[in-house]
Amino acid sequence: MRVRPRLDGVAFIALAAAAASWAGAARAQQVSTTVRALAATCAACHGTDGRAIEGAAVPGLAGMPQLYLAEQMNAFKNGTRQATLMHQIAKGYSPAQIEQLAAYFAAQKR
Ligand code: HEC
């Protein structure tokens, strides 16, 4: 009779752990879907997942250092880096989105 509550406890912990990891996976999935959707808005010019389109004048973003990427986006946004297009594009992204984009492209293989 002393074994039963212990088993219930173990079962509860196992269930709780399973639920927590499921919730974590669901959250991770949601974030990556959002970031991929954001990154797709850059693909027309910078290539799919930031891999430069062959022969294109626009640079690729894949594998660029995360900090450099974020700094350039912020520089475009606040006008400290002159651009033909990016100063307008960068204005459409929040600081959090810029961080997410920088992390995403930095993690892509060239
Ligand atoms: C309409 C085309 C276009 C789109 C869309 C676009 N870019 Fe650009 N991007 C450019 C061009 C052109 C340059 C070169 C700077 C300039 O003249 O605007 C550039 C430059 C950059 C640079 C600087 C690269 C370097 O080598 O210093 C970064 C970083 C960048 N873009 C990030 C992004 C991100 C992130 C997105 C999506 C949110 C994006 N761009 C969407 C055209 C585009």
Boltz pocket constraint, residues with backbone or C-beta under 6 A from the ligand:
constraints:
  - pocket:
      binder: B
      contacts: [[A, 38], [A, 39], [A, 41], [A, 42], [A, 43], [A, 44], [A, 45], [A, 46], [A, 58], [A, 59], [A, 60], [A, 61], [A, 68], [A, 69], [A, 72], [A, 73], [A, 82], [A, 83], [A, 84], [A, 85], [A, 86], [A, 87], [A, 89], [A, 93], [A, 101]]
      max_distance: 6.0
